Amino acid sequence: MISFKQLPIEAKAAVAAGVVFFSMMLSRSYLAEKLDFKTRRWLLRLQMTLFANTLMLMGSLHVWRSTVTTFTRSSAASSFCFMLWKIAVFTFLALAHSSFFTLLFLVAEEPYFFSLAAYTCLGAYIILIFFLFTLGSVEQAYKFLAGRGAKAGAGNKNRTALKPVLAVLLTVVLTVVGLLNASQPPTVNSVEIPVHKLPSTMNNLKVVLLSDIHLGPTVGKTKLAMIVRMVKALKPDITVIVGDLTDAEAKIIRPAVEPLGELDSPLGTYFVTGNHEYYTSDVSNWFELLKSFNIQPLHNENVKIVSPKSTSDWFCLAGVDDIEADVLRYSGHGMDLKKALRGCSSEHAIVLLAHQPIAAKWALQERPDINLILSGHTHGGQIFPLNAGAYLLNPFFVGLYKVGQNTFVYVSPGTMYYGIPMRLGSRAEITEIILRSP
């Protein structure tokens, strides 16, 4: 029987990841009621950080072997330039691994340069892993088809050396493009949506949709202030924030949130939780902070949005907690559609705020009379190659979907980004939704 010491290092990393994952499940199931709130919060975030890093370790070993070990037998291996290259690769990997730790130690009003560098390396790391795997697969397929699997001629050696060089060059180019794309202000996307049973007096009502701002290590007060200025310029009747506003505790990042106090939509500003609010384990404090800025959380509840032109005309605006609250066993929280829609009948239009598209799907299965659901969460994939995964994992990916005769779902690609200050194959968006009466 093979002992743990005899396992290859990739297998040891996989075992470590399994142990951390098991400890996460154990602490959620059996220790949740035995630990005080602050300890439980830090334990959860530390476990998530360690789990991500143990998984990344397997990829980092592959990157090192592909970009460094491959060239150790070449004539350039003893040169000063190769030594600098090894230092650069090691620093790159170390920064990528440290990105998750910035959530624990480097969150402030404005992002630290170290956090921006670390998360940029994490984005480049994901792209590099993809290209190394893809080019490696192409190489193996070529060898198989050419019948040269067992031969190691000079041509094969050249192709082996070419693979990491090409992967690195592609990664550098896409990283620069992604950084430039994400550095631009969000685009304003105007969408007209017919809402069944919307009163005629509320025709052309303007709703501005924000999602996935992710205040934290790489998004701070300056970017939020820019978003608020853009929203105010649109002069919405209602502003809604559909989750993942933050990745940090309310007390730590409070100064960065102050621009939200300038939102002054005449029919109100509303908020529902996303999965990242529950990762902070600080939802109650966030609710209180948002209320101090005149932003109303919809915690499995609804409000009547009354027409400015007629008090007898109204529609129901409801919001549900993110489904991740159930997974995390977050006390007092979890998607409860029946509670959220209490008092909302099919005689009036119903608009639902639900962070995740899967929650939108579940809501329509239970209440097909919902007329419009506003979601986020997917980021449009945010960066290549994560776009494909986000598309496959969500019933609604990005943009406007019609479901049945009288129902629409709109999924925002996100107003900022999560951690990695890059966008590839997606664009940050502030959505201006014009509600049309049939």
C-alpha positions as a Markdown table, in Angstrom:
| # | Residue | x | y | z |
|---|---|---|---|---|
| 1 | Met | 0.0 | 0.0 | 0.0 |
| 2 | Ile | 1.4 | 3.4 | -1.0 |
| 3 | Ser | 2.0 | 5.7 | 2.0 |
| 4 | Phe | 1.2 | 9.5 | 2.0 |
| 5 | Lys | 4.9 | 10.3 | 1.7 |
| 6 | Gln | 5.2 | 8.3 | -1.5 |
| 7 | Leu | 2.4 | 10.1 | -3.2 |
| 8 | Pro | 3.3 | 12.7 | -5.9 |
| 9 | Ile | 3.0 | 16.2 | -4.7 |
| 10 | Glu | 0.0 | 16.9 | -6.9 |
| 11 | Ala | -1.8 | 14.0 | -5.1 |
| 12 | Lys | -0.8 | 15.4 | -1.7 |
| 13 | Ala | -2.3 | 18.8 | -2.7 |
| 14 | Ala | -5.5 | 17.0 | -3.8 |
| 15 | Val | -5.6 | 15.2 | -0.4 |
| 16 | Ala | -5.0 | 18.5 | 1.4 |
| 17 | Ala | -7.8 | 20.2 | -0.5 |
| 18 | Gly | -10.1 | 17.3 | 0.4 |
| 19 | Val | -9.2 | 17.6 | 4.1 |
| 20 | Val | -9.9 | 21.4 | 4.1 |
| 21 | Phe | -13.2 | 20.9 | 2.3 |
| 22 | Phe | -14.2 | 18.2 | 4.8 |
| 23 | Ser | -13.4 | 20.6 | 7.7 |
| 24 | Met | -15.6 | 23.2 | 6.0 |
| 25 | Met | -18.5 | 20.9 | 5.9 |
| 26 | Leu | -17.8 | 19.7 | 9.5 |
| 27 | Ser | -17.7 | 23.2 | 10.9 |
| 28 | Arg | -20.9 | 24.3 | 9.1 |
| 29 | Ser | -22.8 | 21.2 | 10.3 |
| 30 | Tyr | -21.5 | 20.6 | 13.8 |
| 31 | Leu | -19.6 | 23.6 | 15.1 |
| 32 | Ala | -21.9 | 26.4 | 13.9 |
| 33 | Glu | -23.8 | 26.5 | 17.1 |
| 34 | Lys | -20.8 | 26.0 | 19.4 |
| 35 | Leu | -18.6 | 28.8 | 18.1 |
| 36 | Asp | -19.2 | 32.5 | 18.7 |
| 37 | Phe | -20.1 | 34.6 | 15.7 |
| 38 | Lys | -16.7 | 36.3 | 15.2 |
| 39 | Thr | -14.8 | 33.0 | 15.4 |
| 40 | Arg | -17.2 | 31.3 | 13.0 |
| 41 | Arg | -16.8 | 34.1 | 10.5 |
| 42 | Trp | -13.0 | 34.0 | 10.5 |
| 43 | Leu | -12.9 | 30.2 | 10.4 |
| 44 | Leu | -15.2 | 30.1 | 7.4 |
| 45 | Arg | -13.2 | 32.7 | 5.5 |
| 46 | Leu | -9.8 | 31.1 | 6.4 |
| 47 | Gln | -11.1 | 27.7 | 5.3 |
| 48 | Met | -12.2 | 29.1 | 1.9 |
| 49 | Thr | -8.9 | 30.7 | 1.4 |
| 50 | Leu | -7.0 | 27.5 | 2.3 |
| 51 | Phe | -9.2 | 25.4 | 0.1 |
| 52 | Ala | -8.7 | 27.7 | -2.9 |
| 53 | Asn | -4.9 | 27.7 | -2.4 |
| 54 | Thr | -4.6 | 23.9 | -2.1 |
| 55 | Leu | -6.5 | 23.5 | -5.3 |
| 56 | Met | -4.3 | 26.1 | -7.0 |
| 57 | Leu | -1.2 | 24.3 | -5.8 |
| 58 | Met | -1.7 | 21.6 | -8.4 |
| 59 | Gly | -2.0 | 24.1 | -11.2 |
| 60 | Ser | 1.1 | 26.0 | -9.9 |
| 61 | Leu | 3.2 | 22.9 | -10.0 |
| 62 | His | 2.2 | 22.4 | -13.6 |
| 63 | Val | 3.0 | 26.0 | -14.4 |
| 64 | Trp | 6.4 | 25.7 | -12.8 |
| 65 | Arg | 7.3 | 22.5 | -14.7 |
| 66 | Ser | 6.0 | 23.9 | -18.0 |
| 67 | Thr | 7.7 | 27.3 | -17.8 |
| 68 | Val | 10.9 | 26.5 | -15.8 |
| 69 | Thr | 11.7 | 22.8 | -15.4 |
| 70 | Thr | 11.2 | 22.3 | -19.2 |
| 71 | Phe | 14.2 | 24.5 | -19.9 |
| 72 | Thr | 16.6 | 23.4 | -17.2 |
| 73 | Arg | 18.5 | 21.1 | -19.6 |
| 74 | Ser | 18.9 | 23.8 | -22.2 |
| 75 | Ser | 22.1 | 25.7 | -22.8 |
| 76 | Ala | 20.4 | 28.9 | -21.4 |
| 77 | Ala | 19.6 | 27.3 | -18.0 |
| 78 | Ser | 22.8 | 28.6 | -16.4 |
| 79 | Ser | 22.4 | 32.1 | -17.6 |
| 80 | Phe | 21.5 | 35.2 | -15.6 |
| 81 | Cys | 18.4 | 35.8 | -17.6 |
| 82 | Phe | 17.1 | 32.3 | -16.8 |
| 83 | Met | 17.6 | 33.0 | -13.1 |
| 84 | Leu | 15.6 | 36.2 | -13.5 |
| 85 | Trp | 12.9 | 34.2 | -15.3 |
| 86 | Lys | 12.7 | 31.7 | -12.4 |
| 87 | Ile | 12.3 | 34.6 | -9.9 |
| 88 | Ala | 9.6 | 36.2 | -12.1 |
| 89 | Val | 7.6 | 32.9 | -12.3 |
| 90 | Phe | 7.9 | 32.2 | -8.6 |
| 91 | Thr | 6.8 | 35.8 | -7.8 |
| 92 | Phe | 3.9 | 35.5 | -10.2 |
| 93 | Leu | 2.7 | 32.3 | -8.5 |
| 94 | Ala | 3.2 | 33.6 | -5.0 |
| 95 | Leu | 1.2 | 36.7 | -5.8 |
| 96 | Ala | -1.6 | 34.7 | -7.3 |
| 97 | His | -1.8 | 32.5 | -4.2 |
| 98 | Ser | -1.7 | 35.5 | -1.9 |
| 99 | Ser | -4.8 | 37.1 | -3.6 |
| 100 | Phe | -7.3 | 35.3 | -1.4 |
| 101 | Phe | -5.5 | 36.3 | 1.8 |
| 102 | Thr | -6.0 | 40.0 | 0.9 |
| 103 | Leu | -9.7 | 39.5 | 1.8 |
| 104 | Leu | -8.6 | 38.8 | 5.4 |
| 105 | Phe | -5.9 | 41.5 | 5.8 |
| 106 | Leu | -5.9 | 44.1 | 3.1 |
| 107 | Val | -9.3 | 45.7 | 2.7 |
| 108 | Ala | -9.7 | 49.5 | 3.1 |
| 109 | Glu | -11.4 | 52.5 | 1.7 |
| 110 | Glu | -9.3 | 52.3 | -1.5 |
| 111 | Pro | -7.5 | 49.2 | -2.9 |
| 112 | Tyr | -3.9 | 48.5 | -1.9 |
| 113 | Phe | -1.5 | 48.2 | -4.8 |
| 114 | Phe | -0.5 | 44.7 | -3.5 |
| 115 | Ser | -4.1 | 43.6 | -3.8 |
| 116 | Leu | -4.5 | 44.8 | -7.3 |
| 117 | Ala | -1.2 | 43.1 | -8.3 |
| 118 | Ala | -2.1 | 39.9 | -6.6 |
| 119 | Tyr | -5.6 | 39.6 | -8.2 |
| 120 | Thr | -4.1 | 40.6 | -11.6 |
| 121 | Cys | -1.7 | 37.6 | -11.2 |
| 122 | Leu | -4.7 | 35.4 | -10.3 |
| 123 | Gly | -6.5 | 36.4 | -13.5 |
| 124 | Ala | -3.3 | 35.8 | -15.6 |
| 125 | Tyr | -2.8 | 32.4 | -13.7 |
| 126 | Ile | -6.3 | 31.2 | -14.8 |
| 127 | Ile | -5.6 | 32.2 | -18.4 |
| 128 | Leu | -2.2 | 30.6 | -18.4 |
| 129 | Ile | -3.5 | 27.3 | -17.0 |
| 130 | Phe | -6.1 | 27.2 | -19.7 |
| 131 | Phe | -3.6 | 27.8 | -22.5 |
| 132 | Leu | -1.0 | 25.3 | -21.1 |
| 133 | Phe | -3.7 | 22.7 | -20.9 |
| 134 | Thr | -5.2 | 23.4 | -24.3 |
| 135 | Leu | -1.8 | 23.5 | -26.1 |
| 136 | Gly | -0.8 | 20.4 | -24.3 |
| 137 | Ser | -3.9 | 18.6 | -25.4 |
| 138 | Val | -3.3 | 19.7 | -29.0 |
| 139 | Glu | 0.3 | 18.5 | -28.8 |
| 140 | Gln | -0.8 | 15.1 | -27.5 |
| 141 | Ala | -3.5 | 14.8 | -30.2 |
| 142 | Tyr | -0.9 | 15.7 | -32.9 |
| 143 | Lys | 1.4 | 13.0 | -31.6 |
| 144 | Phe | -1.3 | 10.4 | -31.5 |
| 145 | Leu | -2.5 | 11.2 | -35.0 |
| 146 | Ala | 1.0 | 11.4 | -36.4 |
| 147 | Gly | 1.9 | 8.1 | -34.8 |
| 148 | Arg | 4.9 | 9.6 | -33.0 |
| 149 | Gly | 3.9 | 9.1 | -29.4 |
| 150 | Ala | 7.0 | 7.1 | -28.6 |
| 151 | Lys | 9.5 | 9.2 | -30.5 |
| 152 | Ala | 11.4 | 12.1 | -29.1 |
| 153 | Gly | 13.1 | 13.8 | -32.0 |
| 154 | Ala | 14.3 | 17.3 | -32.2 |
| 155 | Gly | 11.0 | 18.4 | -33.7 |
| 156 | Asn | 9.2 | 17.2 | -30.7 |
| 157 | Lys | 11.6 | 19.0 | -28.3 |
| 158 | Asn | 11.1 | 22.2 | -30.2 |
| 159 | Arg | 7.3 | 21.9 | -30.0 |
| 160 | Thr | 7.6 | 21.1 | -26.3 |
| 161 | Ala | 9.6 | 24.3 | -25.7 |
| 162 | Leu | 7.3 | 26.3 | -28.0 |
| 163 | Lys | 4.1 | 25.4 | -26.0 |
| 164 | Pro | 4.9 | 27.4 | -22.8 |
| 165 | Val | 6.4 | 30.3 | -24.7 |
| 166 | Leu | 3.2 | 30.6 | -26.8 |
| 167 | Ala | 1.0 | 30.2 | -23.7 |
| 168 | Val | 2.9 | 32.9 | -21.8 |
| 169 | Leu | 2.7 | 35.4 | -24.8 |
| 170 | Leu | -1.1 | 34.8 | -25.2 |
| 171 | Thr | -1.5 | 35.2 | -21.4 |
| 172 | Val | 0.3 | 38.5 | -21.4 |
| 173 | Val | -1.7 | 39.9 | -24.3 |
| 174 | Leu | -5.0 | 38.9 | -22.9 |
| 175 | Thr | -4.1 | 40.1 | -19.4 |
| 176 | Val | -3.3 | 43.6 | -20.8 |
| 177 | Val | -6.6 | 43.6 | -22.8 |
| 178 | Gly | -8.6 | 42.5 | -19.8 |
| 179 | Leu | -7.1 | 45.2 | -17.5 |
| 180 | Leu | -7.8 | 47.9 | -20.1 |
| 181 | Asn | -11.4 | 46.7 | -20.6 |
| 182 | Ala | -12.1 | 46.6 | -16.8 |
| 183 | Ser | -10.6 | 50.0 | -16.2 |
| 184 | Gln | -13.3 | 51.6 | -18.4 |
| 185 | Pro | -16.5 | 53.0 | -16.8 |
| 186 | Pro | -19.4 | 50.6 | -16.9 |
| 187 | Thr | -21.4 | 50.8 | -20.1 |
| 188 | Val | -25.0 | 52.1 | -19.8 |
| 189 | Asn | -27.3 | 49.5 | -21.4 |
| 190 | Ser | -30.9 | 50.7 | -21.9 |
| 191 | Val | -33.5 | 47.9 | -22.2 |
| 192 | Glu | -37.3 | 48.2 | -22.6 |
| 193 | Ile | -39.3 | 45.4 | -21.0 |
| 194 | Pro | -43.1 | 45.0 | -21.3 |
| 195 | Val | -44.6 | 44.2 | -17.9 |
| 196 | His | -47.9 | 42.4 | -17.9 |
| 197 | Lys | -50.5 | 44.3 | -15.8 |
| 198 | Leu | -48.3 | 47.3 | -15.2 |
| 199 | Pro | -50.7 | 50.3 | -14.7 |
| 200 | Ser | -50.7 | 52.7 | -17.7 |
| 201 | Thr | -49.9 | 55.5 | -15.3 |
| 202 | Met | -46.5 | 53.7 | -14.7 |
| 203 | Asn | -45.6 | 53.3 | -18.3 |
| 204 | Asn | -42.0 | 54.3 | -19.0 |
| 205 | Leu | -41.1 | 53.9 | -15.3 |
| 206 | Lys | -37.3 | 53.8 | -15.1 |
| 207 | Val | -35.5 | 51.2 | -13.0 |
| 208 | Val | -31.7 | 51.3 | -12.7 |
| 209 | Leu | -30.2 | 47.9 | -12.0 |
| 210 | Leu | -26.8 | 47.4 | -10.2 |
| 211 | Ser | -25.2 | 44.1 | -9.4 |
| 212 | Asp | -21.9 | 42.6 | -8.3 |
| 213 | Ile | -20.1 | 45.7 | -7.3 |
| 214 | His | -17.9 | 43.7 | -4.9 |
| 215 | Leu | -16.5 | 46.4 | -2.7 |
| 216 | Gly | -13.4 | 44.8 | -1.2 |
| 217 | Pro | -9.7 | 44.3 | -2.0 |
| 218 | Thr | -9.8 | 45.7 | -5.6 |
| 219 | Val | -12.9 | 47.9 | -5.7 |
| 220 | Gly | -13.1 | 51.0 | -3.4 |
| 221 | Lys | -14.8 | 54.3 | -2.8 |
| 222 | Thr | -13.5 | 56.0 | -6.0 |
| 223 | Lys | -15.2 | 53.4 | -8.3 |
| 224 | Leu | -18.4 | 53.4 | -6.2 |
| 225 | Ala | -18.6 | 57.2 | -6.4 |
| 226 | Met | -18.2 | 56.9 | -10.2 |
| 227 | Ile | -21.1 | 54.4 | -10.3 |
| 228 | Val | -23.3 | 56.6 | -8.2 |
| 229 | Arg | -22.6 | 59.7 | -10.4 |
| 230 | Met | -23.6 | 57.6 | -13.5 |
| 231 | Val | -26.8 | 56.4 | -11.8 |
| 232 | Lys | -27.8 | 59.9 | -10.7 |
| 233 | Ala | -27.3 | 61.2 | -14.3 |
| 234 | Leu | -29.9 | 58.6 | -15.5 |
| 235 | Lys | -32.5 | 60.0 | -13.1 |
| 236 | Pro | -34.1 | 56.7 | -12.3 |
| 237 | Asp | -37.5 | 56.3 | -10.5 |
| 238 | Ile | -36.2 | 53.3 | -8.7 |
| 239 | Thr | -32.7 | 51.9 | -8.1 |
| 240 | Val | -32.1 | 48.2 | -7.2 |
| 241 | Ile | -29.0 | 46.5 | -6.2 |
| 242 | Val | -29.3 | 42.7 | -6.7 |
| 243 | Gly | -26.5 | 41.4 | -4.5 |
| 244 | Asp | -22.8 | 41.0 | -4.1 |
| 245 | Leu | -22.4 | 44.6 | -3.2 |
| 246 | Thr | -19.5 | 43.7 | -0.9 |
| 247 | Asp | -16.8 | 41.2 | 0.0 |
| 248 | Ala | -15.9 | 42.7 | 3.4 |
| 249 | Glu | -17.3 | 43.4 | 6.8 |
| 250 | Ala | -19.4 | 46.6 | 7.1 |
| 251 | Lys | -17.2 | 48.1 | 9.8 |
| 252 | Ile | -14.0 | 47.7 | 7.9 |
| 253 | Ile | -15.2 | 49.2 | 4.6 |
| 254 | Arg | -17.8 | 51.6 | 5.8 |
| 255 | Pro | -16.0 | 54.8 | 4.4 |
| 256 | Ala | -16.0 | 53.3 | 0.9 |
| 257 | Val | -19.8 | 52.8 | 1.1 |
| 258 | Glu | -20.6 | 56.5 | 1.8 |
| 259 | Pro | -21.3 | 57.4 | -1.9 |
| 260 | Leu | -24.4 | 55.2 | -1.7 |
| 261 | Gly | -26.0 | 57.9 | 0.5 |
| 262 | Glu | -26.2 | 60.1 | -2.6 |
| 263 | Leu | -28.7 | 57.8 | -4.4 |
| 264 | Asp | -32.0 | 59.7 | -4.4 |
| 265 | Ser | -34.4 | 57.7 | -6.5 |
| 266 | Pro | -37.9 | 59.2 | -5.8 |
| 267 | Leu | -39.6 | 55.7 | -5.5 |
| 268 | Gly | -36.7 | 54.3 | -3.4 |
| 269 | Thr | -33.5 | 52.3 | -3.6 |
| 270 | Tyr | -33.7 | 48.6 | -2.7 |
| 271 | Phe | -31.2 | 45.8 | -2.0 |
| 272 | Val | -31.2 | 42.0 | -1.9 |
| 273 | Thr | -28.3 | 39.8 | -0.7 |
| 274 | Gly | -26.0 | 37.9 | -2.9 |
| 275 | Asn | -23.8 | 34.9 | -2.0 |
| 276 | His | -20.8 | 37.1 | -1.2 |
| 277 | Glu | -22.8 | 39.0 | 1.5 |
| 278 | Tyr | -23.1 | 35.7 | 3.3 |
| 279 | Tyr | -19.4 | 34.9 | 2.8 |
| 280 | Thr | -18.7 | 38.1 | 4.9 |
| 281 | Ser | -20.9 | 36.6 | 7.7 |
| 282 | Asp | -21.9 | 40.2 | 8.5 |
| 283 | Val | -25.3 | 40.6 | 6.8 |
| 284 | Ser | -27.1 | 42.1 | 9.8 |
| 285 | Asn | -24.5 | 44.9 | 10.0 |
| 286 | Trp | -24.8 | 45.5 | 6.3 |
| 287 | Phe | -28.5 | 45.8 | 6.5 |
| 288 | Glu | -28.2 | 48.5 | 9.2 |
| 289 | Leu | -25.5 | 50.3 | 7.3 |
| 290 | Leu | -27.6 | 50.4 | 4.1 |
| 291 | Lys | -30.7 | 51.6 | 6.0 |
| 292 | Ser | -28.6 | 54.5 | 7.3 |
| 293 | Phe | -28.1 | 55.5 | 3.6 |
| 294 | Asn | -31.9 | 55.2 | 3.0 |
| 295 | Ile | -31.5 | 51.9 | 1.1 |
| 296 | Gln | -34.1 | 49.3 | 2.0 |
| 297 | Pro | -33.0 | 45.7 | 2.1 |
| 298 | Leu | -35.7 | 43.3 | 0.9 |
| 299 | His | -35.2 | 40.3 | 3.3 |
| 300 | Asn | -37.7 | 37.9 | 1.9 |
| 301 | Glu | -40.2 | 40.7 | 1.8 |
| 302 | Asn | -41.9 | 43.1 | -0.6 |
| 303 | Val | -43.0 | 46.7 | -1.0 |
| 304 | Lys | -45.8 | 48.3 | -3.0 |
| 305 | Ile | -44.4 | 50.7 | -5.6 |
| 306 | Val | -47.2 | 53.3 | -6.0 |
| 307 | Ser | -47.6 | 55.4 | -9.1 |
| 308 | Pro | -46.7 | 59.0 | -8.6 |
| 309 | Lys | -49.7 | 59.8 | -10.8 |
| 310 | Ser | -52.4 | 57.7 | -9.0 |
| 311 | Thr | -52.3 | 56.2 | -5.5 |
| 312 | Ser | -54.6 | 53.4 | -6.6 |
| 313 | Asp | -52.0 | 52.1 | -9.2 |
| 314 | Trp | -49.1 | 50.0 | -7.9 |
| 315 | Phe | -47.0 | 47.0 | -8.5 |
| 316 | Cys | -45.3 | 44.6 | -6.1 |
| 317 | Leu | -41.5 | 44.8 | -5.8 |
| 318 | Ala | -40.2 | 41.7 | -3.9 |
| 319 | Gly | -36.8 | 40.4 | -2.9 |
| 320 | Val | -35.5 | 37.1 | -1.7 |
| 321 | Asp | -32.3 | 36.2 | 0.2 |
| 322 | Asp | -29.6 | 34.5 | -1.8 |
| 323 | Ile | -29.8 | 30.7 | -1.9 |
| 324 | Glu | -26.3 | 30.4 | -0.6 |
| 325 | Ala | -27.6 | 31.3 | 2.9 |
| 326 | Asp | -29.1 | 27.9 | 3.1 |
| 327 | Val | -25.9 | 26.2 | 2.1 |
| 328 | Leu | -24.0 | 28.1 | 4.7 |
| 329 | Arg | -26.7 | 27.6 | 7.3 |
| 330 | Tyr | -26.9 | 31.3 | 7.9 |
| 331 | Ser | -29.3 | 31.7 | 10.8 |
| 332 | Gly | -32.5 | 33.5 | 9.9 |
| 333 | His | -31.7 | 33.7 | 6.2 |
| 334 | Gly | -32.4 | 31.7 | 3.1 |
| 335 | Met | -34.6 | 32.0 | 0.0 |
| 336 | Asp | -38.3 | 32.1 | 1.1 |
| 337 | Leu | -40.4 | 32.9 | -1.9 |
| 338 | Lys | -43.7 | 32.5 | -0.1 |
| 339 | Lys | -42.8 | 35.0 | 2.5 |
| 340 | Ala | -41.3 | 37.4 | 0.0 |
| 341 | Leu | -44.5 | 37.4 | -2.1 |
| 342 | Arg | -46.9 | 37.5 | 0.7 |
| 343 | Gly | -49.7 | 39.9 | -0.3 |
| 344 | Cys | -48.5 | 39.9 | -4.0 |
| 345 | Ser | -51.4 | 38.6 | -6.1 |
| 346 | Ser | -51.5 | 38.0 | -9.8 |
| 347 | Glu | -54.0 | 40.9 | -10.0 |
| 348 | His | -51.0 | 43.3 | -9.9 |
| 349 | Ala | -47.7 | 43.2 | -11.7 |
| 350 | Ile | -44.9 | 41.4 | -9.7 |
| 351 | Val | -41.2 | 42.3 | -10.0 |
| 352 | Leu | -38.8 | 40.0 | -8.1 |
| 353 | Leu | -35.1 | 40.7 | -7.2 |
| 354 | Ala | -33.1 | 37.5 | -6.9 |
| 355 | His | -29.3 | 37.5 | -7.1 |
| 356 | Gln | -28.7 | 34.1 | -8.8 |
| 357 | Pro | -30.3 | 33.0 | -12.1 |
| 358 | Ile | -31.0 | 29.6 | -10.6 |
| 359 | Ala | -33.1 | 31.3 | -7.9 |
| 360 | Ala | -35.0 | 33.0 | -10.7 |
| 361 | Lys | -35.7 | 29.6 | -12.3 |
| 362 | Trp | -36.9 | 28.1 | -9.0 |
| 363 | Ala | -39.1 | 31.2 | -8.4 |
| 364 | Leu | -40.8 | 30.8 | -11.8 |
| 365 | Gln | -41.4 | 27.1 | -11.1 |
| 366 | Glu | -43.2 | 28.0 | -7.9 |
| 367 | Arg | -44.9 | 31.3 | -9.0 |
| 368 | Pro | -45.2 | 31.5 | -12.8 |
| 369 | Asp | -47.3 | 34.6 | -12.4 |
| 370 | Ile | -44.1 | 36.7 | -11.7 |
| 371 | Asn | -43.8 | 39.2 | -14.5 |
| 372 | Leu | -40.1 | 40.2 | -14.2 |
| 373 | Ile | -37.1 | 38.9 | -12.4 |
| 374 | Leu | -33.9 | 40.9 | -12.1 |
| 375 | Ser | -30.7 | 39.0 | -11.3 |
| 376 | Gly | -26.9 | 39.1 | -11.5 |
| 377 | His | -24.2 | 36.8 | -10.2 |
| 378 | Thr | -22.8 | 35.4 | -13.5 |
| 379 | His | -20.6 | 38.5 | -14.4 |
| 380 | Gly | -21.1 | 37.4 | -18.0 |
| 381 | Gly | -18.2 | 35.0 | -17.1 |
| 382 | Gln | -16.0 | 38.1 | -16.3 |
| 383 | Ile | -12.9 | 36.7 | -17.9 |
| 384 | Phe | -12.0 | 34.1 | -20.6 |
| 385 | Pro | -12.1 | 31.1 | -20.1 |
| 386 | Leu | -14.5 | 31.3 | -17.2 |
| 387 | Asn | -17.3 | 32.5 | -19.6 |
| 388 | Ala | -18.0 | 29.0 | -20.8 |
| 389 | Gly | -18.4 | 27.6 | -17.2 |
| 390 | Ala | -20.7 | 30.5 | -16.2 |
| 391 | Tyr | -22.8 | 29.9 | -19.3 |
| 392 | Leu | -23.2 | 26.1 | -18.6 |
| 393 | Leu | -23.9 | 26.5 | -14.9 |
| 394 | Asn | -26.7 | 29.0 | -15.0 |
| 395 | Pro | -30.1 | 28.7 | -16.6 |
| 396 | Phe | -30.0 | 32.4 | -17.6 |
| 397 | Phe | -26.5 | 33.7 | -18.5 |
| 398 | Val | -26.7 | 37.4 | -19.3 |
| 399 | Gly | -29.2 | 39.8 | -20.8 |
| 400 | Leu | -32.9 | 39.6 | -21.4 |
| 401 | Tyr | -34.9 | 36.3 | -21.6 |
| 402 | Lys | -38.6 | 35.7 | -22.2 |
| 403 | Val | -40.1 | 32.9 | -20.3 |
| 404 | Gly | -43.6 | 31.9 | -21.3 |
| 405 | Gln | -46.2 | 34.5 | -22.4 |
| 406 | Asn | -45.9 | 37.2 | -19.8 |
| 407 | Thr | -42.6 | 36.8 | -17.9 |
| 408 | Phe | -39.1 | 38.2 | -18.5 |
| 409 | Val | -35.8 | 37.6 | -16.7 |
| 410 | Tyr | -32.9 | 40.1 | -17.0 |
| 411 | Val | -29.4 | 39.1 | -15.8 |
| 412 | Ser | -26.9 | 41.8 | -15.3 |
| 413 | Pro | -23.3 | 41.1 | -16.3 |
| 414 | Gly | -22.2 | 43.0 | -13.2 |
| 415 | Thr | -21.5 | 46.6 | -12.5 |
| 416 | Met | -17.8 | 46.0 | -11.5 |
| 417 | Tyr | -15.9 | 42.7 | -11.0 |
| 418 | Tyr | -15.0 | 40.2 | -8.4 |
| 419 | Gly | -11.4 | 40.5 | -7.2 |
| 420 | Ile | -9.7 | 40.2 | -10.6 |
| 421 | Pro | -9.6 | 43.7 | -12.1 |
| 422 | Met | -10.0 | 42.2 | -15.6 |
| 423 | Arg | -12.8 | 41.6 | -18.1 |
| 424 | Leu | -12.5 | 39.4 | -21.2 |
| 425 | Gly | -15.5 | 38.5 | -23.3 |
| 426 | Ser | -17.7 | 40.6 | -21.0 |
| 427 | Arg | -18.3 | 44.2 | -20.1 |
| 428 | Ala | -19.3 | 45.9 | -16.8 |
| 429 | Glu | -22.8 | 47.4 | -17.0 |
| 430 | Ile | -25.3 | 49.7 | -15.4 |
| 431 | Thr | -28.7 | 48.7 | -16.7 |
| 432 | Glu | -31.4 | 51.2 | -17.4 |
| 433 | Ile | -34.7 | 49.3 | -17.6 |
| 434 | Ile | -37.7 | 51.1 | -19.0 |
| 435 | Leu | -40.9 | 49.3 | -17.9 |
| 436 | Arg | -43.6 | 49.3 | -20.5 |
| 437 | Ser | -47.3 | 49.0 | -19.8 |
| 438 | Pro | -49.0 | 46.6 | -22.3 |
